[in-house]
């Protein structure tokens, strides 16, 4: 059993204005600039959600700048 499996705390998936995702312990206040995505869940479930949602690791501003230059 690894540490992800044995962690019984609830976590949140959080996202910032640059559409970057992170894992955050649900019992702690959200940091400034971050918004919760969904409900508290097990760490493994949150990590799966992040993997599903965060398909482009570039910050939003970089993606938008690249799109402007590409057109």
PDB file of N, CA, C and O in Angstrom:
ATOM      1  N   UNK A   1       0.857  -1.179   0.000  1.00  0.00           N
ATOM      2  CA  UNK A   1       0.000   0.000   0.000  1.00  0.00           C
ATOM      3  C   UNK A   1       0.899   1.237   0.000  1.00  0.00           C
ATOM      4  O   UNK A   1       1.797   1.352   0.834  1.00  0.00           O
ATOM      5  N   UNK A   2       0.662   2.150  -0.921  1.00  0.00           N
ATOM      6  CA  UNK A   2       1.478   3.368  -0.955  1.00  0.00           C
ATOM      7  C   UNK A   2       0.792   4.493  -0.189  1.00  0.00           C
ATOM      8  O   UNK A   2      -0.337   4.343   0.280  1.00  0.00           O
ATOM      9  N   UNK A   3       1.485   5.616  -0.068  1.00  0.00           N
ATOM     10  CA  UNK A   3       0.967   6.728   0.738  1.00  0.00           C
ATOM     11  C   UNK A   3      -0.320   7.323   0.166  1.00  0.00           C
ATOM     12  O   UNK A   3      -1.140   7.839   0.926  1.00  0.00           O
ATOM     13  N   UNK A   4      -0.517   7.263  -1.151  1.00  0.00           N
ATOM     14  CA  UNK A   4      -1.757   7.779  -1.739  1.00  0.00           C
ATOM     15  C   UNK A   4      -2.937   6.930  -1.272  1.00  0.00           C
ATOM     16  O   UNK A   4      -3.999   7.464  -0.950  1.00  0.00           O
ATOM     17  N   UNK A   5      -2.755   5.613  -1.235  1.00  0.00           N
ATOM     18  CA  UNK A   5      -3.828   4.712  -0.834  1.00  0.00           C
ATOM     19  C   UNK A   5      -4.165   4.821   0.646  1.00  0.00           C
ATOM     20  O   UNK A   5      -5.322   4.637   1.023  1.00  0.00           O
ATOM     21  N   UNK A   6      -3.185   5.115   1.492  1.00  0.00           N
ATOM     22  CA  UNK A   6      -3.411   5.118   2.934  1.00  0.00           C
ATOM     23  C   UNK A   6      -3.841   6.478   3.477  1.00  0.00           C
ATOM     24  O   UNK A   6      -4.140   6.585   4.666  1.00  0.00           O
ATOM     25  N   UNK A   7      -3.882   7.498   2.662  1.00  0.00           N
ATOM     26  CA  UNK A   7      -4.269   8.838   3.105  1.00  0.00           C
ATOM     27  C   UNK A   7      -5.790   8.910   3.176  1.00  0.00           C
ATOM     28  O   UNK A   7      -6.471   8.823   2.154  1.00  0.00           O
ATOM     29  N   UNK A   8      -6.315   9.067   4.381  1.00  0.00           N
ATOM     30  CA  UNK A   8      -7.768   9.066   4.566  1.00  0.00           C
ATOM     31  C   UNK A   8      -8.375  10.460   4.582  1.00  0.00           C
ATOM     32  O   UNK A   8      -9.586  10.596   4.752  1.00  0.00           O
ATOM     33  N   UNK A   9      -7.567  11.494   4.409  1.00  0.00           N
ATOM     34  CA  UNK A   9      -8.099  12.859   4.398  1.00  0.00           C
ATOM     35  C   UNK A   9      -8.855  13.116   3.097  1.00  0.00           C
ATOM     36  O   UNK A   9      -8.618  12.455   2.086  1.00  0.00           O
ATOM     37  N   UNK A  10      -9.769  14.085   3.138  1.00  0.00           N
ATOM     38  CA  UNK A  10     -10.457  14.527   1.927  1.00  0.00           C
ATOM     39  C   UNK A  10      -9.665  15.658   1.289  1.00  0.00           C
ATOM     40  O   UNK A  10      -9.046  16.473   1.974  1.00  0.00           O
ATOM     41  N   UNK A  11      -9.700  15.687  -0.020  1.00  0.00           N
ATOM     42  CA  UNK A  11      -9.000  16.707  -0.791  1.00  0.00           C
ATOM     43  C   UNK A  11      -9.965  17.371  -1.756  1.00  0.00           C
ATOM     44  O   UNK A  11     -11.068  16.885  -2.007  1.00  0.00           O
ATOM     45  N   UNK A  12      -9.521  18.483  -2.282  1.00  0.00           N
ATOM     46  CA  UNK A  12     -10.240  19.193  -3.332  1.00  0.00           C
ATOM     47  C   UNK A  12      -9.333  19.331  -4.539  1.00  0.00           C
ATOM     48  O   UNK A  12      -8.112  19.416  -4.409  1.00  0.00           O
ATOM     49  N   UNK A  13      -9.939  19.353  -5.705  1.00  0.00           N
ATOM     50  CA  UNK A  13      -9.242  19.790  -6.906  1.00  0.00           C
ATOM     51  C   UNK A  13      -9.477  21.290  -6.966  1.00  0.00           C
ATOM     52  O   UNK A  13     -10.614  21.749  -6.860  1.00  0.00           O
ATOM     53  N   UNK A  14      -8.411  22.050  -7.136  1.00  0.00           N
ATOM     54  CA  UNK A  14      -8.529  23.501  -7.230  1.00  0.00           C
ATOM     55  C   UNK A  14      -7.914  23.967  -8.543  1.00  0.00           C
ATOM     56  O   UNK A  14      -7.030  23.317  -9.100  1.00  0.00           O
ATOM     57  N   UNK A  15      -8.403  25.111  -9.025  1.00  0.00           N
ATOM     58  CA  UNK A  15      -7.930  25.667 -10.288  1.00  0.00           C
ATOM     59  C   UNK A  15      -7.737  27.167 -10.103  1.00  0.00           C
ATOM     60  O   UNK A  15      -8.478  27.812  -9.363  1.00  0.00           O
ATOM     61  N   UNK A  16      -6.723  27.718 -10.792  1.00  0.00           N
ATOM     62  CA  UNK A  16      -6.498  29.167 -10.713  1.00  0.00           C
ATOM     63  C   UNK A  16      -6.903  29.832 -12.028  1.00  0.00           C
ATOM     64  O   UNK A  16      -7.383  29.165 -12.945  1.00  0.00           O
ATOM     65  N   UNK A  17      -6.711  31.134 -12.114  1.00  0.00           N
ATOM     66  CA  UNK A  17      -7.121  31.891 -13.307  1.00  0.00           C
ATOM     67  C   UNK A  17      -6.364  31.475 -14.559  1.00  0.00           C
ATOM     68  O   UNK A  17      -6.841  31.697 -15.672  1.00  0.00           O
ATOM     69  N   UNK A  18      -5.199  30.880 -14.394  1.00  0.00           N
ATOM     70  CA  UNK A  18      -4.413  30.406 -15.535  1.00  0.00           C
ATOM     71  C   UNK A  18      -4.802  28.982 -15.941  1.00  0.00           C
ATOM     72  O   UNK A  18      -4.149  28.363 -16.782  1.00  0.00           O
ATOM     73  N   UNK A  19      -5.881  28.473 -15.325  1.00  0.00           N
ATOM     74  CA  UNK A  19      -6.393  27.122 -15.583  1.00  0.00           C
ATOM     75  C   UNK A  19      -5.350  26.049 -15.276  1.00  0.00           C
ATOM     76  O   UNK A  19      -5.221  25.053 -15.988  1.00  0.00           O
ATOM     77  N   UNK A  20      -4.608  26.288 -14.189  1.00  0.00           N
ATOM     78  CA  UNK A  20      -3.670  25.306 -13.664  1.00  0.00           C
ATOM     79  C   UNK A  20      -4.358  24.629 -12.483  1.00  0.00           C
ATOM     80  O   UNK A  20      -4.991  25.295 -11.663  1.00  0.00           O
ATOM     81  N   UNK A  21      -4.236  23.323 -12.397  1.00  0.00           N
ATOM     82  CA  UNK A  21      -4.927  22.543 -11.377  1.00  0.00           C
ATOM     83  C   UNK A  21      -3.966  22.103 -10.288  1.00  0.00           C
ATOM     84  O   UNK A  21      -2.762  21.972 -10.510  1.00  0.00           O
ATOM     85  N   UNK A  22      -4.523  21.878  -9.106  1.00  0.00           N
ATOM     86  CA  UNK A  22      -3.732  21.397  -7.984  1.00  0.00           C
ATOM     87  C   UNK A  22      -4.625  20.615  -7.031  1.00  0.00           C
ATOM     88  O   UNK A  22      -5.852  20.664  -7.112  1.00  0.00           O
ATOM     89  N   UNK A  23      -3.979  19.904  -6.140  1.00  0.00           N
ATOM     90  CA  UNK A  23      -4.638  19.144  -5.095  1.00  0.00           C
ATOM     91  C   UNK A  23      -4.535  19.946  -3.810  1.00  0.00           C
ATOM     92  O   UNK A  23      -3.466  20.471  -3.497  1.00  0.00           O
ATOM     93  N   UNK A  24      -5.629  20.053  -3.057  1.00  0.00           N
ATOM     94  CA  UNK A  24      -5.638  20.865  -1.842  1.00  0.00           C
ATOM     95  C   UNK A  24      -6.391  20.123  -0.750  1.00  0.00           C
ATOM     96  O   UNK A  24      -7.478  19.599  -0.991  1.00  0.00           O
ATOM     97  N   UNK A  25      -5.823  20.075   0.443  1.00  0.00           N
ATOM     98  CA  UNK A  25      -6.489  19.414   1.559  1.00  0.00           C
ATOM     99  C   UNK A  25      -7.791  20.150   1.880  1.00  0.00           C
ATOM    100  O   UNK A  25      -7.784  21.360   2.104  1.00  0.00           O
ATOM    101  N   UNK A  26      -8.894  19.426   1.901  1.00  0.00           N
ATOM    102  CA  UNK A  26     -10.222  20.034   2.043  1.00  0.00           C
ATOM    103  C   UNK A  26     -10.404  20.770   3.366  1.00  0.00           C
ATOM    104  O   UNK A  26     -11.185  21.719   3.436  1.00  0.00           O
ATOM    105  N   UNK A  27      -9.709  20.356   4.404  1.00  0.00           N
ATOM    106  CA  UNK A  27      -9.868  20.978   5.721  1.00  0.00           C
ATOM    107  C   UNK A  27      -9.196  22.349   5.812  1.00  0.00           C
ATOM    108  O   UNK A  27      -9.444  23.098   6.757  1.00  0.00           O
ATOM    109  N   UNK A  28      -8.361  22.676   4.853  1.00  0.00           N
ATOM    110  CA  UNK A  28      -7.644  23.951   4.878  1.00  0.00           C
ATOM    111  C   UNK A  28      -8.393  24.990   4.053  1.00  0.00           C
ATOM    112  O   UNK A  28      -9.048  24.646   3.069  1.00  0.00           O
ATOM    113  N   UNK A  29      -8.300  26.271   4.449  1.00  0.00           N
ATOM    114  CA  UNK A  29      -8.918  27.331   3.637  1.00  0.00           C
ATOM    115  C   UNK A  29      -8.263  27.386   2.256  1.00  0.00           C
ATOM    116  O   UNK A  29      -7.060  27.163   2.116  1.00  0.00           O
ATOM    117  N   UNK A  30      -9.066  27.684   1.252  1.00  0.00           N
ATOM    118  CA  UNK A  30      -8.510  27.785  -0.102  1.00  0.00           C
ATOM    119  C   UNK A  30      -7.530  28.946  -0.174  1.00  0.00           C
ATOM    120  O   UNK A  30      -7.765  29.995   0.425  1.00  0.00           O
ATOM    121  N   UNK A  31      -6.431  28.766  -0.902  1.00  0.00           N
ATOM    122  CA  UNK A  31      -5.493  29.875  -1.072  1.00  0.00           C
ATOM    123  C   UNK A  31      -6.094  30.933  -1.997  1.00  0.00           C
ATOM    124  O   UNK A  31      -6.945  30.632  -2.834  1.00  0.00           O
ATOM    125  N   UNK A  32      -5.644  32.155  -1.837  1.00  0.00           N
ATOM    126  CA  UNK A  32      -6.117  33.255  -2.689  1.00  0.00           C
ATOM    127  C   UNK A  32      -5.862  32.920  -4.153  1.00  0.00           C
ATOM    128  O   UNK A  32      -4.797  32.420  -4.517  1.00  0.00           O
ATOM    129  N   UNK A  33      -6.859  33.205  -4.981  1.00  0.00           N
ATOM    130  CA  UNK A  33      -6.712  32.997  -6.418  1.00  0.00           C
ATOM    131  C   UNK A  33      -7.067  31.600  -6.901  1.00  0.00           C
ATOM    132  O   UNK A  33      -6.962  31.319  -8.095  1.00  0.00           O
ATOM    133  N   UNK A  34      -7.479  30.729  -6.011  1.00  0.00           N
ATOM    134  CA  UNK A  34      -7.823  29.361  -6.382  1.00  0.00           C
ATOM    135  C   UNK A  34      -9.292  29.103  -6.085  1.00  0.00           C
ATOM    136  O   UNK A  34      -9.838  29.636  -5.119  1.00  0.00           O
ATOM    137  N   UNK A  35      -9.934  28.282  -6.918  1.00  0.00           N
ATOM    138  CA  UNK A  35     -11.346  27.938  -6.789  1.00  0.00           C
ATOM    139  C   UNK A  35     -11.477  26.423  -6.766  1.00  0.00           C
ATOM    140  O   UNK A  35     -10.803  25.727  -7.525  1.00  0.00           O
ATOM    141  N   UNK A  36     -12.337  25.915  -5.903  1.00  0.00           N
ATOM    142  CA  UNK A  36     -12.570  24.471  -5.837  1.00  0.00           C
ATOM    143  C   UNK A  36     -13.350  24.007  -7.063  1.00  0.00           C
ATOM    144  O   UNK A  36     -14.243  24.699  -7.553  1.00  0.00           O
ATOM    145  N   UNK A  37     -12.993  22.829  -7.540  1.00  0.00           N
ATOM    146  CA  UNK A  37     -13.689  22.176  -8.646  1.00  0.00           C
ATOM    147  C   UNK A  37     -14.319  20.913  -8.069  1.00  0.00           C
ATOM    148  O   UNK A  37     -13.602  19.977  -7.715  1.00  0.00           O
ATOM    149  N   UNK A  38     -15.622  20.870  -7.969  1.00  0.00           N
ATOM    150  CA  UNK A  38     -16.284  19.686  -7.439  1.00  0.00           C
ATOM    151  C   UNK A  38     -16.301  19.646  -5.927  1.00  0.00           C
ATOM    152  O   UNK A  38     -16.118  20.662  -5.257  1.00  0.00           O
ATOM    153  N   UNK A  39     -16.524  18.461  -5.407  1.00  0.00           N
ATOM    154  CA  UNK A  39     -16.686  18.227  -3.972  1.00  0.00           C
ATOM    155  C   UNK A  39     -15.449  17.546  -3.403  1.00  0.00           C
ATOM    156  O   UNK A  39     -14.667  16.961  -4.153  1.00  0.00           O
ATOM    157  N   UNK A  40     -15.261  17.615  -2.083  1.00  0.00           N
ATOM    158  CA  UNK A  40     -14.147  16.893  -1.461  1.00  0.00           C
ATOM    159  C   UNK A  40     -14.220  15.402  -1.787  1.00  0.00           C
ATOM    160  O   UNK A  40     -15.302  14.822  -1.877  1.00  0.00           O
ATOM    161  N   UNK A  41     -13.048  14.799  -1.961  1.00  0.00           N
ATOM    162  CA  UNK A  41     -12.978  13.380  -2.306  1.00  0.00           C
ATOM    163  C   UNK A  41     -11.635  12.823  -1.846  1.00  0.00           C
ATOM    164  O   UNK A  41     -10.774  13.557  -1.362  1.00  0.00           O
ATOM    165  N   UNK A  42     -11.478  11.532  -2.006  1.00  0.00           N
ATOM    166  CA  UNK A  42     -10.212  10.880  -1.686  1.00  0.00           C
ATOM    167  C   UNK A  42      -9.113  11.423  -2.603  1.00  0.00           C
ATOM    168  O   UNK A  42      -9.383  11.892  -3.709  1.00  0.00           O
ATOM    169  N   UNK A  43      -7.888  11.350  -2.126  1.00  0.00           N
ATOM    170  CA  UNK A  43      -6.749  11.874  -2.883  1.00  0.00           C
ATOM    171  C   UNK A  43      -6.664  11.243  -4.276  1.00  0.00           C
ATOM    172  O   UNK A  43      -6.483  11.949  -5.268  1.00  0.00           O
ATOM    173  N   UNK A  44      -6.793   9.929  -4.348  1.00  0.00           N
ATOM    174  CA  UNK A  44      -6.686   9.246  -5.640  1.00  0.00           C
ATOM    175  C   UNK A  44      -7.754   9.724  -6.619  1.00  0.00           C
ATOM    176  O   UNK A  44      -7.471   9.912  -7.802  1.00  0.00           O
ATOM    177  N   UNK A  45      -8.968   9.919  -6.137  1.00  0.00           N
ATOM    178  CA  UNK A  45     -10.046  10.399  -7.011  1.00  0.00           C
ATOM    179  C   UNK A  45      -9.752  11.806  -7.507  1.00  0.00           C
ATOM    180  O   UNK A  45      -9.999  12.122  -8.671  1.00  0.00           O
ATOM    181  N   UNK A  46      -9.226  12.648  -6.629  1.00  0.00           N
ATOM    182  CA  UNK A  46      -8.882  14.014  -7.042  1.00  0.00           C
ATOM    183  C   UNK A  46      -7.761  14.011  -8.074  1.00  0.00           C
ATOM    184  O   UNK A  46      -7.803  14.771  -9.042  1.00  0.00           O
ATOM    185  N   UNK A  47      -6.763  13.161  -7.871  1.00  0.00           N
ATOM    186  CA  UNK A  47      -5.669  13.079  -8.841  1.00  0.00           C
ATOM    187  C   UNK A  47      -6.176  12.600 -10.201  1.00  0.00           C
ATOM    188  O   UNK A  47      -5.706  13.072 -11.236  1.00  0.00           O
ATOM    189  N   UNK A  48      -7.118  11.680 -10.206  1.00  0.00           N
ATOM    190  CA  UNK A  48      -7.725  11.229 -11.467  1.00  0.00           C
ATOM    191  C   UNK A  48      -8.474  12.368 -12.142  1.00  0.00           C
ATOM    192  O   UNK A  48      -8.418  12.509 -13.364  1.00  0.00           O
ATOM    193  N   UNK A  49      -9.171  13.179 -11.362  1.00  0.00           N
ATOM    194  CA  UNK A  49      -9.895  14.328 -11.914  1.00  0.00           C
ATOM    195  C   UNK A  49      -8.925  15.319 -12.533  1.00  0.00           C
ATOM    196  O   UNK A  49      -9.170  15.826 -13.627  1.00  0.00           O
ATOM    197  N   UNK A  50      -7.830  15.599 -11.849  1.00  0.00           N
ATOM    198  CA  UNK A  50      -6.825  16.521 -12.387  1.00  0.00           C
ATOM    199  C   UNK A  50      -6.266  15.979 -13.694  1.00  0.00           C
ATOM    200  O   UNK A  50      -6.115  16.723 -14.663  1.00  0.00           O
ATOM    201  N   UNK A  51      -5.959  14.693 -13.726  1.00  0.00           N
ATOM    202  CA  UNK A  51      -5.421  14.091 -14.950  1.00  0.00           C
ATOM    203  C   UNK A  51      -6.413  14.207 -16.109  1.00  0.00           C
ATOM    204  O   UNK A  51      -6.014  14.431 -17.251  1.00  0.00           O
ATOM    205  N   UNK A  52      -7.698  14.056 -15.814  1.00  0.00           N
ATOM    206  CA  UNK A  52      -8.735  14.134 -16.851  1.00  0.00           C
ATOM    207  C   UNK A  52      -8.935  15.572 -17.339  1.00  0.00           C
ATOM    208  O   UNK A  52      -9.112  15.799 -18.536  1.00  0.00           O
ATOM    209  N   UNK A  53      -8.908  16.543 -16.417  1.00  0.00           N
ATOM    210  CA  UNK A  53      -9.215  17.931 -16.764  1.00  0.00           C
ATOM    211  C   UNK A  53      -8.026  18.717 -17.309  1.00  0.00           C
ATOM    212  O   UNK A  53      -8.194  19.560 -18.191  1.00  0.00           O
ATOM    213  N   UNK A  54      -6.839  18.451 -16.798  1.00  0.00           N
ATOM    214  CA  UNK A  54      -5.678  19.279 -17.132  1.00  0.00           C
ATOM    215  C   UNK A  54      -4.908  18.623 -18.265  1.00  0.00           C
ATOM    216  O   UNK A  54      -3.898  17.954 -18.043  1.00  0.00           O
ATOM    217  N   UNK A  55      -5.388  18.819 -19.460  1.00  0.00           N
ATOM    218  CA  UNK A  55      -4.809  18.147 -20.621  1.00  0.00           C
ATOM    219  C   UNK A  55      -3.710  18.951 -21.296  1.00  0.00           C
ATOM    220  O   UNK A  55      -2.932  18.398 -22.073  1.00  0.00           O
ATOM    221  N   UNK A  56      -3.631  20.233 -21.016  1.00  0.00           N
ATOM    222  CA  UNK A  56      -2.588  21.092 -21.581  1.00  0.00           C
ATOM    223  C   UNK A  56      -1.924  21.820 -20.420  1.00  0.00           C
ATOM    224  O   UNK A  56      -2.537  22.681 -19.789  1.00  0.00           O
ATOM    225  N   UNK A  57      -0.677  21.477 -20.140  1.00  0.00           N
ATOM    226  CA  UNK A  57       0.008  21.999 -18.956  1.00  0.00           C
ATOM    227  C   UNK A  57       0.394  23.475 -19.077  1.00  0.00           C
ATOM    228  O   UNK A  57       0.784  24.095 -18.087  1.00  0.00           O
ATOM    229  N   UNK A  58       0.289  24.031 -20.264  1.00  0.00           N
ATOM    230  CA  UNK A  58       0.656  25.443 -20.416  1.00  0.00           C
ATOM    231  C   UNK A  58      -0.382  26.330 -19.738  1.00  0.00           C
ATOM    232  O   UNK A  58      -1.579  26.055 -19.815  1.00  0.00           O
ATOM    233  N   UNK A  59       0.074  27.404 -19.068  1.00  0.00           N
ATOM    234  CA  UNK A  59      -0.881  28.351 -18.492  1.00  0.00           C
ATOM    235  C   UNK A  59      -1.790  28.928 -19.580  1.00  0.00           C
ATOM    236  O   UNK A  59      -1.403  29.000 -20.747  1.00  0.00           O
ATOM    237  N   UNK A  60      -2.986  29.334 -19.194  1.00  0.00           N
ATOM    238  CA  UNK A  60      -3.974  29.873 -20.132  1.00  0.00           C
ATOM    239  C   UNK A  60      -3.405  31.027 -20.947  1.00  0.00           C
ATOM    240  O   UNK A  60      -3.630  31.096 -22.155  1.00  0.00           O
ATOM    241  N   UNK A  61      -2.672  31.933 -20.306  1.00  0.00           N
ATOM    242  CA  UNK A  61      -2.123  33.090 -21.024  1.00  0.00           C
ATOM    243  C   UNK A  61      -1.144  32.660 -22.112  1.00  0.00           C
ATOM    244  O   UNK A  61      -1.085  33.288 -23.169  1.00  0.00           O
ATOM    245  N   UNK A  62      -0.387  31.615 -21.874  1.00  0.00           N
ATOM    246  CA  UNK A  62       0.553  31.115 -22.881  1.00  0.00           C
ATOM    247  C   UNK A  62      -0.216  30.471 -24.027  1.00  0.00           C
ATOM    248  O   UNK A  62       0.116  30.693 -25.192  1.00  0.00           O
ATOM    249  N   UNK A  63      -1.235  29.678 -23.716  1.00  0.00           N
ATOM    250  CA  UNK A  63      -2.048  29.063 -24.775  1.00  0.00           C
ATOM    251  C   UNK A  63      -2.697  30.122 -25.648  1.00  0.00           C
ATOM    252  O   UNK A  63      -2.705  30.001 -26.873  1.00  0.00           O
ATOM    253  N   UNK A  64      -3.248  31.172 -25.016  1.00  0.00           N
ATOM    254  CA  UNK A  64      -3.904  32.239 -25.775  1.00  0.00           C
ATOM    255  C   UNK A  64      -2.909  33.013 -26.627  1.00  0.00           C
ATOM    256  O   UNK A  64      -3.217  33.352 -27.770  1.00  0.00           O
ATOM    257  N   UNK A  65      -1.727  33.299 -26.101  1.00  0.00           N
ATOM    258  CA  UNK A  65      -0.706  34.006 -26.877  1.00  0.00           C
ATOM    259  C   UNK A  65      -0.270  33.164 -28.070  1.00  0.00           C
ATOM    260  O   UNK A  65      -0.081  33.686 -29.169  1.00  0.00           O
ATOM    261  N   UNK A  66      -0.114  31.874 -27.853  1.00  0.00           N
ATOM    262  CA  UNK A  66       0.273  30.981 -28.946  1.00  0.00           C
ATOM    263  C   UNK A  66      -0.815  30.949 -30.016  1.00  0.00           C
ATOM    264  O   UNK A  66      -0.509  30.959 -31.208  1.00  0.00           O
ATOM    265  N   UNK A  67      -2.075  30.911 -29.604  1.00  0.00           N
ATOM    266  CA  UNK A  67      -3.191  30.892 -30.556  1.00  0.00           C
ATOM    267  C   UNK A  67      -3.240  32.184 -31.367  1.00  0.00           C
ATOM    268  O   UNK A  67      -3.531  32.154 -32.562  1.00  0.00           O
ATOM    269  N   UNK A  68      -2.957  33.324 -30.722  1.00  0.00           N
ATOM    270  CA  UNK A  68      -2.952  34.604 -31.450  1.00  0.00           C
ATOM    271  C   UNK A  68      -1.848  34.631 -32.495  1.00  0.00           C
ATOM    272  O   UNK A  68      -2.058  35.115 -33.607  1.00  0.00           O
ATOM    273  N   UNK A  69      -0.684  34.119 -32.152  1.00  0.00           N
ATOM    274  CA  UNK A  69       0.442  34.138 -33.089  1.00  0.00           C
ATOM    275  C   UNK A  69       0.285  33.104 -34.199  1.00  0.00           C
ATOM    276  O   UNK A  69       0.836  33.266 -35.288  1.00  0.00           O
ATOM    277  N   UNK A  70      -0.459  32.052 -33.924  1.00  0.00           N
ATOM    278  CA  UNK A  70      -0.653  30.996 -34.912  1.00  0.00           C
ATOM    279  C   UNK A  70      -1.678  31.380 -35.970  1.00  0.00           C
ATOM    280  O   UNK A  70      -1.699  30.797 -37.054  1.00  0.00           O
ATOM    281  N   UNK A  71      -2.525  32.351 -35.665  1.00  0.00           N
ATOM    282  CA  UNK A  71      -3.572  32.702 -36.635  1.00  0.00           C
ATOM    283  C   UNK A  71      -3.171  33.837 -37.531  1.00  0.00           C
ATOM    284  O   UNK A  71      -3.947  34.245 -38.396  1.00  0.00           O
TER     285      UNK A  71
END
